[in-house]
Amino acid sequence: MLLIDCPYCGRRPEIEFAYGGQAHLVRPARPADLDDQQWAEYLYIRSNPRGRHAERWRHIRGCGRFFNAVRDTTTDQFLGTYRIGGTPPS
Ligand SMILES: [Zn+2]
């Protein structure tokens, strides 16, 4: 069973967590200034790298909090987790 380190609760089984998409997305400061193409790219276009990827996760069946994780998409191994606003592991 895959175990994930919640930065608030510690190591728990993966069934307690939900994937929340790509991490570190920044909402445009003035969305009304964007054209439709730029807005659509902000809403729907995500990176899909092979290897190291920063992701947002939620401990939905635990503390309920969101956090970030760096995961290797080729091995499904978590390289580290950190709180929102924290620094990704190197
Ligand atoms: Zn938790």
PDB file of the backbone (N, CA, C, O) and the ligand in Angstrom, with CONECT records:
HET     ZN  A 101       1
ATOM      1  N   MET A   1       0.840  -1.178   0.000  1.00  0.00           N
ATOM      2  CA  MET A   1       0.000   0.000   0.000  1.00  0.00           C
ATOM      3  C   MET A   1       0.883   1.239   0.000  1.00  0.00           C
ATOM      4  O   MET A   1       1.870   1.310   0.732  1.00  0.00           O
ATOM      5  N   LEU A   2       0.527   2.197  -0.811  1.00  0.00           N
ATOM      6  CA  LEU A   2       1.263   3.456  -0.879  1.00  0.00           C
ATOM      7  C   LEU A   2       0.922   4.307   0.344  1.00  0.00           C
ATOM      8  O   LEU A   2      -0.247   4.474   0.690  1.00  0.00           O
ATOM      9  N   LEU A   3       1.937   4.830   0.978  1.00  0.00           N
ATOM     10  CA  LEU A   3       1.754   5.708   2.132  1.00  0.00           C
ATOM     11  C   LEU A   3       2.157   7.126   1.743  1.00  0.00           C
ATOM     12  O   LEU A   3       3.149   7.330   1.044  1.00  0.00           O
ATOM     13  N   ILE A   4       1.385   8.095   2.196  1.00  0.00           N
ATOM     14  CA  ILE A   4       1.641   9.504   1.904  1.00  0.00           C
ATOM     15  C   ILE A   4       1.812  10.240   3.218  1.00  0.00           C
ATOM     16  O   ILE A   4       1.052  10.030   4.164  1.00  0.00           O
ATOM     17  N   ASP A   5       2.821  11.109   3.273  1.00  0.00           N
ATOM     18  CA  ASP A   5       3.077  11.900   4.484  1.00  0.00           C
ATOM     19  C   ASP A   5       2.248  13.174   4.450  1.00  0.00           C
ATOM     20  O   ASP A   5       2.567  14.104   3.709  1.00  0.00           O
ATOM     21  N   CYS A   6       1.191  13.222   5.244  1.00  0.00           N
ATOM     22  CA  CYS A   6       0.457  14.475   5.411  1.00  0.00           C
ATOM     23  C   CYS A   6       1.327  15.382   6.278  1.00  0.00           C
ATOM     24  O   CYS A   6       1.777  14.943   7.337  1.00  0.00           O
ATOM     25  N   PRO A   7       1.585  16.635   5.873  1.00  0.00           N
ATOM     26  CA  PRO A   7       2.428  17.515   6.691  1.00  0.00           C
ATOM     27  C   PRO A   7       1.814  17.838   8.051  1.00  0.00           C
ATOM     28  O   PRO A   7       2.497  18.370   8.927  1.00  0.00           O
ATOM     29  N   TYR A   8       0.544  17.524   8.234  1.00  0.00           N
ATOM     30  CA  TYR A   8      -0.128  17.844   9.496  1.00  0.00           C
ATOM     31  C   TYR A   8      -0.350  16.599  10.361  1.00  0.00           C
ATOM     32  O   TYR A   8      -0.321  16.688  11.589  1.00  0.00           O
ATOM     33  N   CYS A   9      -0.572  15.443   9.732  1.00  0.00           N
ATOM     34  CA  CYS A   9      -0.953  14.233  10.474  1.00  0.00           C
ATOM     35  C   CYS A   9       0.103  13.133  10.457  1.00  0.00           C
ATOM     36  O   CYS A   9       0.074  12.229  11.292  1.00  0.00           O
ATOM     37  N   GLY A  10       1.015  13.207   9.529  1.00  0.00           N
ATOM     38  CA  GLY A  10       1.995  12.137   9.419  1.00  0.00           C
ATOM     39  C   GLY A  10       1.634  11.151   8.317  1.00  0.00           C
ATOM     40  O   GLY A  10       0.785  11.437   7.472  1.00  0.00           O
ATOM     41  N   ARG A  11       2.273  10.006   8.329  1.00  0.00           N
ATOM     42  CA  ARG A  11       2.141   9.010   7.268  1.00  0.00           C
ATOM     43  C   ARG A  11       0.817   8.267   7.375  1.00  0.00           C
ATOM     44  O   ARG A  11       0.465   7.737   8.429  1.00  0.00           O
ATOM     45  N   ARG A  12       0.085   8.242   6.250  1.00  0.00           N
ATOM     46  CA  ARG A  12      -1.230   7.600   6.205  1.00  0.00           C
ATOM     47  C   ARG A  12      -1.383   6.880   4.867  1.00  0.00           C
ATOM     48  O   ARG A  12      -0.681   7.203   3.909  1.00  0.00           O
ATOM     49  N   PRO A  13      -2.300   5.902   4.793  1.00  0.00           N
ATOM     50  CA  PRO A  13      -2.515   5.190   3.530  1.00  0.00           C
ATOM     51  C   PRO A  13      -3.130   6.095   2.461  1.00  0.00           C
ATOM     52  O   PRO A  13      -3.882   7.022   2.763  1.00  0.00           O
ATOM     53  N   GLU A  14      -2.792   5.805   1.219  1.00  0.00           N
ATOM     54  CA  GLU A  14      -3.207   6.673   0.117  1.00  0.00           C
ATOM     55  C   GLU A  14      -4.723   6.796  -0.032  1.00  0.00           C
ATOM     56  O   GLU A  14      -5.210   7.778  -0.592  1.00  0.00           O
ATOM     57  N   ILE A  15      -5.474   5.808   0.464  1.00  0.00           N
ATOM     58  CA  ILE A  15      -6.929   5.878   0.304  1.00  0.00           C
ATOM     59  C   ILE A  15      -7.547   7.030   1.097  1.00  0.00           C
ATOM     60  O   ILE A  15      -8.719   7.352   0.901  1.00  0.00           O
ATOM     61  N   GLU A  16      -6.780   7.648   1.982  1.00  0.00           N
ATOM     62  CA  GLU A  16      -7.289   8.786   2.746  1.00  0.00           C
ATOM     63  C   GLU A  16      -7.126  10.103   1.998  1.00  0.00           C
ATOM     64  O   GLU A  16      -7.572  11.146   2.476  1.00  0.00           O
ATOM     65  N   PHE A  17      -6.488  10.065   0.826  1.00  0.00           N
ATOM     66  CA  PHE A  17      -6.125  11.304   0.138  1.00  0.00           C
ATOM     67  C   PHE A  17      -6.827  11.440  -1.203  1.00  0.00           C
ATOM     68  O   PHE A  17      -7.242  10.453  -1.810  1.00  0.00           O
ATOM     69  N   ALA A  18      -6.951  12.670  -1.646  1.00  0.00           N
ATOM     70  CA  ALA A  18      -7.505  12.966  -2.969  1.00  0.00           C
ATOM     71  C   ALA A  18      -6.550  13.892  -3.708  1.00  0.00           C
ATOM     72  O   ALA A  18      -6.019  14.850  -3.146  1.00  0.00           O
ATOM     73  N   TYR A  19      -6.348  13.582  -4.969  1.00  0.00           N
ATOM     74  CA  TYR A  19      -5.495  14.401  -5.826  1.00  0.00           C
ATOM     75  C   TYR A  19      -6.199  15.713  -6.120  1.00  0.00           C
ATOM     76  O   TYR A  19      -7.400  15.729  -6.389  1.00  0.00           O
ATOM     77  N   GLY A  20      -5.463  16.805  -6.070  1.00  0.00           N
ATOM     78  CA  GLY A  20      -6.083  18.120  -6.272  1.00  0.00           C
ATOM     79  C   GLY A  20      -5.536  18.896  -7.444  1.00  0.00           C
ATOM     80  O   GLY A  20      -5.806  20.090  -7.570  1.00  0.00           O
ATOM     81  N   GLY A  21      -4.766  18.245  -8.314  1.00  0.00           N
ATOM     82  CA  GLY A  21      -4.280  18.929  -9.502  1.00  0.00           C
ATOM     83  C   GLY A  21      -2.881  19.492  -9.341  1.00  0.00           C
ATOM     84  O   GLY A  21      -2.201  19.252  -8.344  1.00  0.00           O
ATOM     85  N   GLN A  22      -2.480  20.230 -10.328  1.00  0.00           N
ATOM     86  CA  GLN A  22      -1.138  20.804 -10.366  1.00  0.00           C
ATOM     87  C   GLN A  22      -0.985  21.861  -9.276  1.00  0.00           C
ATOM     88  O   GLN A  22      -1.899  22.651  -9.039  1.00  0.00           O
ATOM     89  N   ALA A  23       0.163  21.874  -8.621  1.00  0.00           N
ATOM     90  CA  ALA A  23       0.435  22.859  -7.570  1.00  0.00           C
ATOM     91  C   ALA A  23       1.009  24.136  -8.167  1.00  0.00           C
ATOM     92  O   ALA A  23       1.454  24.161  -9.315  1.00  0.00           O
ATOM     93  N   HIS A  24       0.991  25.167  -7.387  1.00  0.00           N
ATOM     94  CA  HIS A  24       1.636  26.444  -7.687  1.00  0.00           C
ATOM     95  C   HIS A  24       1.009  27.179  -8.865  1.00  0.00           C
ATOM     96  O   HIS A  24       1.696  27.932  -9.554  1.00  0.00           O
ATOM     97  N   LEU A  25      -0.273  26.975  -9.105  1.00  0.00           N
ATOM     98  CA  LEU A  25      -0.959  27.773 -10.117  1.00  0.00           C
ATOM     99  C   LEU A  25      -1.309  29.117  -9.490  1.00  0.00           C
ATOM    100  O   LEU A  25      -1.778  29.180  -8.354  1.00  0.00           O
ATOM    101  N   VAL A  26      -1.081  30.166 -10.227  1.00  0.00           N
ATOM    102  CA  VAL A  26      -1.355  31.509  -9.716  1.00  0.00           C
ATOM    103  C   VAL A  26      -2.516  32.097 -10.502  1.00  0.00           C
ATOM    104  O   VAL A  26      -2.452  32.231 -11.724  1.00  0.00           O
ATOM    105  N   ARG A  27      -3.571  32.443  -9.786  1.00  0.00           N
ATOM    106  CA  ARG A  27      -4.735  33.058 -10.429  1.00  0.00           C
ATOM    107  C   ARG A  27      -4.339  34.433 -10.961  1.00  0.00           C
ATOM    108  O   ARG A  27      -3.678  35.197 -10.259  1.00  0.00           O
ATOM    109  N   PRO A  28      -4.731  34.754 -12.183  1.00  0.00           N
ATOM    110  CA  PRO A  28      -4.410  36.079 -12.725  1.00  0.00           C
ATOM    111  C   PRO A  28      -4.964  37.183 -11.827  1.00  0.00           C
ATOM    112  O   PRO A  28      -6.078  37.084 -11.314  1.00  0.00           O
ATOM    113  N   ALA A  29      -4.180  38.218 -11.650  1.00  0.00           N
ATOM    114  CA  ALA A  29      -4.583  39.317 -10.768  1.00  0.00           C
ATOM    115  C   ALA A  29      -5.847  40.005 -11.275  1.00  0.00           C
ATOM    116  O   ALA A  29      -6.693  40.419 -10.482  1.00  0.00           O
ATOM    117  N   ARG A  30      -5.974  40.126 -12.581  1.00  0.00           N
ATOM    118  CA  ARG A  30      -7.147  40.797 -13.159  1.00  0.00           C
ATOM    119  C   ARG A  30      -7.718  39.908 -14.264  1.00  0.00           C
ATOM    120  O   ARG A  30      -7.427  40.111 -15.442  1.00  0.00           O
ATOM    121  N   PRO A  31      -8.532  38.923 -13.879  1.00  0.00           N
ATOM    122  CA  PRO A  31      -9.073  37.991 -14.885  1.00  0.00           C
ATOM    123  C   PRO A  31      -9.863  38.677 -15.990  1.00  0.00           C
ATOM    124  O   PRO A  31      -9.886  38.197 -17.123  1.00  0.00           O
ATOM    125  N   ALA A  32     -10.504  39.785 -15.678  1.00  0.00           N
ATOM    126  CA  ALA A  32     -11.304  40.473 -16.695  1.00  0.00           C
ATOM    127  C   ALA A  32     -10.451  41.027 -17.826  1.00  0.00           C
ATOM    128  O   ALA A  32     -10.965  41.319 -18.905  1.00  0.00           O
ATOM    129  N   ASP A  33      -9.149  41.174 -17.588  1.00  0.00           N
ATOM    130  CA  ASP A  33      -8.255  41.694 -18.618  1.00  0.00           C
ATOM    131  C   ASP A  33      -7.792  40.614 -19.592  1.00  0.00           C
ATOM    132  O   ASP A  33      -7.174  40.922 -20.611  1.00  0.00           O
ATOM    133  N   LEU A  34      -8.086  39.354 -19.285  1.00  0.00           N
ATOM    134  CA  LEU A  34      -7.644  38.260 -20.153  1.00  0.00           C
ATOM    135  C   LEU A  34      -8.634  38.037 -21.289  1.00  0.00           C
ATOM    136  O   LEU A  34      -9.837  38.239 -21.126  1.00  0.00           O
ATOM    137  N   ASP A  35      -8.117  37.618 -22.437  1.00  0.00           N
ATOM    138  CA  ASP A  35      -9.031  37.219 -23.500  1.00  0.00           C
ATOM    139  C   ASP A  35      -9.465  35.771 -23.250  1.00  0.00           C
ATOM    140  O   ASP A  35      -8.967  35.121 -22.330  1.00  0.00           O
ATOM    141  N   ASP A  36     -10.379  35.279 -24.058  1.00  0.00           N
ATOM    142  CA  ASP A  36     -10.922  33.940 -23.835  1.00  0.00           C
ATOM    143  C   ASP A  36      -9.850  32.856 -23.895  1.00  0.00           C
ATOM    144  O   ASP A  36      -9.875  31.906 -23.113  1.00  0.00           O
ATOM    145  N   GLN A  37      -8.920  33.001 -24.816  1.00  0.00           N
ATOM    146  CA  GLN A  37      -7.853  32.001 -24.949  1.00  0.00           C
ATOM    147  C   GLN A  37      -6.982  31.960 -23.700  1.00  0.00           C
ATOM    148  O   GLN A  37      -6.653  30.878 -23.216  1.00  0.00           O
ATOM    149  N   GLN A  38      -6.607  33.115 -23.173  1.00  0.00           N
ATOM    150  CA  GLN A  38      -5.768  33.167 -21.971  1.00  0.00           C
ATOM    151  C   GLN A  38      -6.514  32.609 -20.761  1.00  0.00           C
ATOM    152  O   GLN A  38      -5.934  31.902 -19.937  1.00  0.00           O
ATOM    153  N   TRP A  39      -7.804  32.932 -20.662  1.00  0.00           N
ATOM    154  CA  TRP A  39      -8.597  32.430 -19.543  1.00  0.00           C
ATOM    155  C   TRP A  39      -8.750  30.911 -19.623  1.00  0.00           C
ATOM    156  O   TRP A  39      -8.632  30.212 -18.616  1.00  0.00           O
ATOM    157  N   ALA A  40      -9.012  30.413 -20.821  1.00  0.00           N
ATOM    158  CA  ALA A  40      -9.140  28.966 -21.010  1.00  0.00           C
ATOM    159  C   ALA A  40      -7.833  28.262 -20.667  1.00  0.00           C
ATOM    160  O   ALA A  40      -7.850  27.192 -20.058  1.00  0.00           O
ATOM    161  N   GLU A  41      -6.715  28.841 -21.044  1.00  0.00           N
ATOM    162  CA  GLU A  41      -5.421  28.235 -20.709  1.00  0.00           C
ATOM    163  C   GLU A  41      -5.205  28.208 -19.200  1.00  0.00           C
ATOM    164  O   GLU A  41      -4.698  27.222 -18.665  1.00  0.00           O
ATOM    165  N   TYR A  42      -5.584  29.277 -18.512  1.00  0.00           N
ATOM    166  CA  TYR A  42      -5.461  29.293 -17.054  1.00  0.00           C
ATOM    167  C   TYR A  42      -6.336  28.203 -16.429  1.00  0.00           C
ATOM    168  O   TYR A  42      -5.904  27.513 -15.506  1.00  0.00           O
ATOM    169  N   LEU A  43      -7.557  28.049 -16.927  1.00  0.00           N
ATOM    170  CA  LEU A  43      -8.490  27.100 -16.335  1.00  0.00           C
ATOM    171  C   LEU A  43      -8.169  25.643 -16.651  1.00  0.00           C
ATOM    172  O   LEU A  43      -8.320  24.773 -15.793  1.00  0.00           O
ATOM    173  N   TYR A  44      -7.725  25.372 -17.885  1.00  0.00           N
ATOM    174  CA  TYR A  44      -7.687  23.978 -18.331  1.00  0.00           C
ATOM    175  C   TYR A  44      -6.323  23.426 -18.707  1.00  0.00           C
ATOM    176  O   TYR A  44      -6.139  22.209 -18.684  1.00  0.00           O
ATOM    177  N   ILE A  45      -5.383  24.251 -19.043  1.00  0.00           N
ATOM    178  CA  ILE A  45      -4.102  23.735 -19.519  1.00  0.00           C
ATOM    179  C   ILE A  45      -3.174  23.480 -18.329  1.00  0.00           C
ATOM    180  O   ILE A  45      -2.889  24.378 -17.536  1.00  0.00           O
ATOM    181  N   ARG A  46      -2.718  22.243 -18.228  1.00  0.00           N
ATOM    182  CA  ARG A  46      -1.837  21.855 -17.128  1.00  0.00           C
ATOM    183  C   ARG A  46      -0.623  21.128 -17.691  1.00  0.00           C
ATOM    184  O   ARG A  46      -0.673  20.517 -18.759  1.00  0.00           O
ATOM    185  N   SER A  47       0.464  21.215 -16.938  1.00  0.00           N
ATOM    186  CA  SER A  47       1.641  20.480 -17.376  1.00  0.00           C
ATOM    187  C   SER A  47       1.450  18.994 -17.051  1.00  0.00           C
ATOM    188  O   SER A  47       0.731  18.639 -16.117  1.00  0.00           O
ATOM    189  N   ASN A  48       2.084  18.164 -17.810  1.00  0.00           N
ATOM    190  CA  ASN A  48       1.983  16.719 -17.619  1.00  0.00           C
ATOM    191  C   ASN A  48       3.361  16.115 -17.826  1.00  0.00           C
ATOM    192  O   ASN A  48       3.589  15.363 -18.774  1.00  0.00           O
ATOM    193  N   PRO A  49       4.295  16.460 -16.911  1.00  0.00           N
ATOM    194  CA  PRO A  49       5.680  16.046 -17.131  1.00  0.00           C
ATOM    195  C   PRO A  49       5.889  14.568 -16.839  1.00  0.00           C
ATOM    196  O   PRO A  49       5.142  13.938 -16.090  1.00  0.00           O
ATOM    197  N   ARG A  50       6.911  14.058 -17.448  1.00  0.00           N
ATOM    198  CA  ARG A  50       7.377  12.710 -17.122  1.00  0.00           C
ATOM    199  C   ARG A  50       8.473  12.879 -16.084  1.00  0.00           C
ATOM    200  O   ARG A  50       9.544  13.408 -16.381  1.00  0.00           O
ATOM    201  N   GLY A  51       8.202  12.429 -14.865  1.00  0.00           N
ATOM    202  CA  GLY A  51       9.181  12.591 -13.794  1.00  0.00           C
ATOM    203  C   GLY A  51       8.637  13.474 -12.688  1.00  0.00           C
ATOM    204  O   GLY A  51       7.473  13.359 -12.305  1.00  0.00           O
ATOM    205  N   ARG A  52       9.468  14.339 -12.185  1.00  0.00           N
ATOM    206  CA  ARG A  52       9.150  15.171 -11.023  1.00  0.00           C
ATOM    207  C   ARG A  52       8.010  16.145 -11.330  1.00  0.00           C
ATOM    208  O   ARG A  52       8.056  16.873 -12.321  1.00  0.00           O
ATOM    209  N   HIS A  53       6.980  16.149 -10.464  1.00  0.00           N
ATOM    210  CA  HIS A  53       5.809  17.000 -10.685  1.00  0.00           C
ATOM    211  C   HIS A  53       5.286  17.493  -9.346  1.00  0.00           C
ATOM    212  O   HIS A  53       5.074  16.703  -8.426  1.00  0.00           O
ATOM    213  N   ALA A  54       5.080  18.801  -9.238  1.00  0.00           N
ATOM    214  CA  ALA A  54       4.517  19.383  -8.008  1.00  0.00           C
ATOM    215  C   ALA A  54       2.994  19.335  -8.105  1.00  0.00           C
ATOM    216  O   ALA A  54       2.406  19.808  -9.077  1.00  0.00           O
ATOM    217  N   GLU A  55       2.371  18.759  -7.086  1.00  0.00           N
ATOM    218  CA  GLU A  55       0.925  18.533  -7.115  1.00  0.00           C
ATOM    219  C   GLU A  55       0.280  18.992  -5.821  1.00  0.00           C
ATOM    220  O   GLU A  55       0.923  19.073  -4.775  1.00  0.00           O
ATOM    221  N   ARG A  56      -0.986  19.285  -5.918  1.00  0.00           N
ATOM    222  CA  ARG A  56      -1.770  19.615  -4.729  1.00  0.00           C
ATOM    223  C   ARG A  56      -2.564  18.374  -4.339  1.00  0.00           C
ATOM    224  O   ARG A  56      -3.169  17.715  -5.185  1.00  0.00           O
ATOM    225  N   TRP A  57      -2.551  18.068  -3.046  1.00  0.00           N
ATOM    226  CA  TRP A  57      -3.286  16.937  -2.510  1.00  0.00           C
ATOM    227  C   TRP A  57      -4.120  17.384  -1.333  1.00  0.00           C
ATOM    228  O   TRP A  57      -3.846  18.419  -0.726  1.00  0.00           O
ATOM    229  N   ARG A  58      -5.136  16.607  -1.009  1.00  0.00           N
ATOM    230  CA  ARG A  58      -5.965  16.910   0.159  1.00  0.00           C
ATOM    231  C   ARG A  58      -6.125  15.643   0.992  1.00  0.00           C
ATOM    232  O   ARG A  58      -6.407  14.565   0.468  1.00  0.00           O
ATOM    233  N   HIS A  59      -5.941  15.797   2.281  1.00  0.00           N
ATOM    234  CA  HIS A  59      -6.136  14.670   3.203  1.00  0.00           C
ATOM    235  C   HIS A  59      -7.624  14.622   3.540  1.00  0.00           C
ATOM    236  O   HIS A  59      -8.051  14.993   4.633  1.00  0.00           O
ATOM    237  N   ILE A  60      -8.385  14.159   2.575  1.00  0.00           N
ATOM    238  CA  ILE A  60      -9.836  14.288   2.628  1.00  0.00           C
ATOM    239  C   ILE A  60     -10.463  13.410   3.707  1.00  0.00           C
ATOM    240  O   ILE A  60     -11.502  13.771   4.260  1.00  0.00           O
ATOM    241  N   ARG A  61      -9.858  12.271   4.017  1.00  0.00           N
ATOM    242  CA  ARG A  61     -10.403  11.388   5.064  1.00  0.00           C
ATOM    243  C   ARG A  61      -9.550  11.457   6.329  1.00  0.00           C
ATOM    244  O   ARG A  61      -9.424  10.481   7.069  1.00  0.00           O
ATOM    245  N   GLY A  62      -8.974  12.623   6.556  1.00  0.00           N
ATOM    246  CA  GLY A  62      -8.163  12.855   7.747  1.00  0.00           C
ATOM    247  C   GLY A  62      -8.422  14.269   8.231  1.00  0.00           C
ATOM    248  O   GLY A  62      -9.535  14.602   8.638  1.00  0.00           O
ATOM    249  N   CYS A  63      -7.392  15.098   8.183  1.00  0.00           N
ATOM    250  CA  CYS A  63      -7.524  16.467   8.679  1.00  0.00           C
ATOM    251  C   CYS A  63      -8.294  17.368   7.717  1.00  0.00           C
ATOM    252  O   CYS A  63      -8.769  18.432   8.114  1.00  0.00           O
ATOM    253  N   GLY A  64      -8.422  16.951   6.451  1.00  0.00           N
ATOM    254  CA  GLY A  64      -9.166  17.743   5.477  1.00  0.00           C
ATOM    255  C   GLY A  64      -8.358  18.859   4.850  1.00  0.00           C
ATOM    256  O   GLY A  64      -8.884  19.608   4.027  1.00  0.00           O
ATOM    257  N   ARG A  65      -7.105  18.990   5.214  1.00  0.00           N
ATOM    258  CA  ARG A  65      -6.300  20.109   4.725  1.00  0.00           C
ATOM    259  C   ARG A  65      -5.647  19.799   3.372  1.00  0.00           C
ATOM    260  O   ARG A  65      -5.371  18.649   3.028  1.00  0.00           O
ATOM    261  N   PHE A  66      -5.416  20.877   2.628  1.00  0.00           N
ATOM    262  CA  PHE A  66      -4.659  20.788   1.376  1.00  0.00           C
ATOM    263  C   PHE A  66      -3.179  20.919   1.696  1.00  0.00           C
ATOM    264  O   PHE A  66      -2.791  21.591   2.652  1.00  0.00           O
ATOM    265  N   PHE A  67      -2.372  20.274   0.893  1.00  0.00           N
ATOM    266  CA  PHE A  67      -0.923  20.418   0.973  1.00  0.00           C
ATOM    267  C   PHE A  67      -0.352  20.128  -0.404  1.00  0.00           C
ATOM    268  O   PHE A  67      -1.065  19.672  -1.297  1.00  0.00           O
ATOM    269  N   ASN A  68       0.913  20.389  -0.571  1.00  0.00           N
ATOM    270  CA  ASN A  68       1.586  20.117  -1.835  1.00  0.00           C
ATOM    271  C   ASN A  68       2.502  18.914  -1.690  1.00  0.00           C
ATOM    272  O   ASN A  68       2.986  18.600  -0.602  1.00  0.00           O
ATOM    273  N   ALA A  69       2.722  18.261  -2.801  1.00  0.00           N
ATOM    274  CA  ALA A  69       3.628  17.119  -2.837  1.00  0.00           C
ATOM    275  C   ALA A  69       4.406  17.146  -4.137  1.00  0.00           C
ATOM    276  O   ALA A  69       3.919  17.619  -5.164  1.00  0.00           O
ATOM    277  N   VAL A  70       5.608  16.637  -4.076  1.00  0.00           N
ATOM    278  CA  VAL A  70       6.388  16.406  -5.295  1.00  0.00           C
ATOM    279  C   VAL A  70       6.421  14.908  -5.503  1.00  0.00           C
ATOM    280  O   VAL A  70       6.861  14.149  -4.640  1.00  0.00           O
ATOM    281  N   ARG A  71       5.940  14.494  -6.679  1.00  0.00           N
ATOM    282  CA  ARG A  71       5.828  13.075  -6.979  1.00  0.00           C
ATOM    283  C   ARG A  71       6.513  12.786  -8.303  1.00  0.00           C
ATOM    284  O   ARG A  71       6.454  13.588  -9.235  1.00  0.00           O
ATOM    285  N   ASP A  72       7.155  11.649  -8.374  1.00  0.00           N
ATOM    286  CA  ASP A  72       7.734  11.202  -9.642  1.00  0.00           C
ATOM    287  C   ASP A  72       6.640  10.457 -10.397  1.00  0.00           C
ATOM    288  O   ASP A  72       6.182   9.405  -9.951  1.00  0.00           O
ATOM    289  N   THR A  73       6.226  10.992 -11.522  1.00  0.00           N
ATOM    290  CA  THR A  73       5.098  10.414 -12.246  1.00  0.00           C
ATOM    291  C   THR A  73       5.452   9.095 -12.932  1.00  0.00           C
ATOM    292  O   THR A  73       4.558   8.352 -13.336  1.00  0.00           O
ATOM    293  N   THR A  74       6.730   8.799 -13.067  1.00  0.00           N
ATOM    294  CA  THR A  74       7.096   7.534 -13.709  1.00  0.00           C
ATOM    295  C   THR A  74       7.101   6.376 -12.722  1.00  0.00           C
ATOM    296  O   THR A  74       6.881   5.229 -13.112  1.00  0.00           O
ATOM    297  N   THR A  75       7.353   6.667 -11.432  1.00  0.00           N
ATOM    298  CA  THR A  75       7.420   5.605 -10.433  1.00  0.00           C
ATOM    299  C   THR A  75       6.286   5.684  -9.420  1.00  0.00           C
ATOM    300  O   THR A  75       6.101   4.757  -8.632  1.00  0.00           O
ATOM    301  N   ASP A  76       5.521   6.778  -9.428  1.00  0.00           N
ATOM    302  CA  ASP A  76       4.461   7.047  -8.465  1.00  0.00           C
ATOM    303  C   ASP A  76       5.022   7.200  -7.053  1.00  0.00           C
ATOM    304  O   ASP A  76       4.292   7.037  -6.075  1.00  0.00           O
ATOM    305  N   GLN A  77       6.300   7.508  -6.941  1.00  0.00           N
ATOM    306  CA  GLN A  77       6.929   7.691  -5.637  1.00  0.00           C
ATOM    307  C   GLN A  77       6.819   9.152  -5.213  1.00  0.00           C
ATOM    308  O   GLN A  77       7.113  10.056  -5.995  1.00  0.00           O
ATOM    309  N   PHE A  78       6.393   9.378  -3.964  1.00  0.00           N
ATOM    310  CA  PHE A  78       6.350  10.727  -3.418  1.00  0.00           C
ATOM    311  C   PHE A  78       7.749  11.105  -2.954  1.00  0.00           C
ATOM    312  O   PHE A  78       8.347  10.408  -2.134  1.00  0.00           O
ATOM    313  N   LEU A  79       8.270  12.214  -3.481  1.00  0.00           N
ATOM    314  CA  LEU A  79       9.617  12.663  -3.137  1.00  0.00           C
ATOM    315  C   LEU A  79       9.589  13.580  -1.924  1.00  0.00           C
ATOM    316  O   LEU A  79      10.626  13.830  -1.309  1.00  0.00           O
ATOM    317  N   GLY A  80       8.413  14.082  -1.577  1.00  0.00           N
ATOM    318  CA  GLY A  80       8.279  14.930  -0.403  1.00  0.00           C
ATOM    319  C   GLY A  80       6.937  15.625  -0.406  1.00  0.00           C
ATOM    320  O   GLY A  80       6.320  15.799  -1.456  1.00  0.00           O
ATOM    321  N   THR A  81       6.487  16.022   0.769  1.00  0.00           N
ATOM    322  CA  THR A  81       5.258  16.801   0.905  1.00  0.00           C
ATOM    323  C   THR A  81       5.581  18.048   1.719  1.00  0.00           C
ATOM    324  O   THR A  81       6.536  18.063   2.495  1.00  0.00           O
ATOM    325  N   TYR A  82       4.792  19.076   1.540  1.00  0.00           N
ATOM    326  CA  TYR A  82       5.025  20.327   2.260  1.00  0.00           C
ATOM    327  C   TYR A  82       3.738  21.126   2.315  1.00  0.00           C
ATOM    328  O   TYR A  82       2.843  20.951   1.488  1.00  0.00           O
ATOM    329  N   ARG A  83       3.661  21.999   3.293  1.00  0.00           N
ATOM    330  CA  ARG A  83       2.458  22.806   3.480  1.00  0.00           C
ATOM    331  C   ARG A  83       2.314  23.834   2.376  1.00  0.00           C
ATOM    332  O   ARG A  83       3.296  24.238   1.753  1.00  0.00           O
ATOM    333  N   ILE A  84       1.085  24.250   2.142  1.00  0.00           N
ATOM    334  CA  ILE A  84       0.815  25.299   1.168  1.00  0.00           C
ATOM    335  C   ILE A  84       1.627  26.541   1.557  1.00  0.00           C
ATOM    336  O   ILE A  84       1.606  26.974   2.709  1.00  0.00           O
ATOM    337  N   GLY A  85       2.329  27.095   0.594  1.00  0.00           N
ATOM    338  CA  GLY A  85       3.181  28.250   0.862  1.00  0.00           C
ATOM    339  C   GLY A  85       4.585  27.857   1.273  1.00  0.00           C
ATOM    340  O   GLY A  85       5.458  28.716   1.398  1.00  0.00           O
ATOM    341  N   GLY A  86       4.813  26.579   1.484  1.00  0.00           N
ATOM    342  CA  GLY A  86       6.133  26.094   1.860  1.00  0.00           C
ATOM    343  C   GLY A  86       7.040  25.925   0.659  1.00  0.00           C
ATOM    344  O   GLY A  86       6.647  26.174  -0.480  1.00  0.00           O
ATOM    345  N   THR A  87       8.251  25.502   0.933  1.00  0.00           N
ATOM    346  CA  THR A  87       9.244  25.308  -0.107  1.00  0.00           C
ATOM    347  C   THR A  87       9.265  23.843  -0.538  1.00  0.00           C
ATOM    348  O   THR A  87       9.339  22.955   0.311  1.00  0.00           O
ATOM    349  N   PRO A  88       9.202  23.579  -1.839  1.00  0.00           N
ATOM    350  CA  PRO A  88       9.269  22.194  -2.309  1.00  0.00           C
ATOM    351  C   PRO A  88      10.599  21.553  -1.932  1.00  0.00           C
ATOM    352  O   PRO A  88      11.626  22.230  -1.883  1.00  0.00           O
ATOM    353  N   PRO A  89      10.583  20.249  -1.664  1.00  0.00           N
ATOM    354  CA  PRO A  89      11.850  19.560  -1.366  1.00  0.00           C
ATOM    355  C   PRO A  89      12.738  19.514  -2.589  1.00  0.00           C
ATOM    356  O   PRO A  89      12.245  19.435  -3.714  1.00  0.00           O
ATOM    357  N   SER A  90      14.023  19.563  -2.382  1.00  0.00           N
ATOM    358  CA  SER A  90      14.958  19.553  -3.515  1.00  0.00           C
ATOM    359  C   SER A  90      15.267  18.143  -3.951  1.00  0.00           C
ATOM    360  O   SER A  90      16.036  17.942  -4.891  1.00  0.00           O
TER     361      SER A  90
HETATM  362 ZN    ZN A 101      -3.767  15.323   7.473  1.00  0.00          ZN2+
END
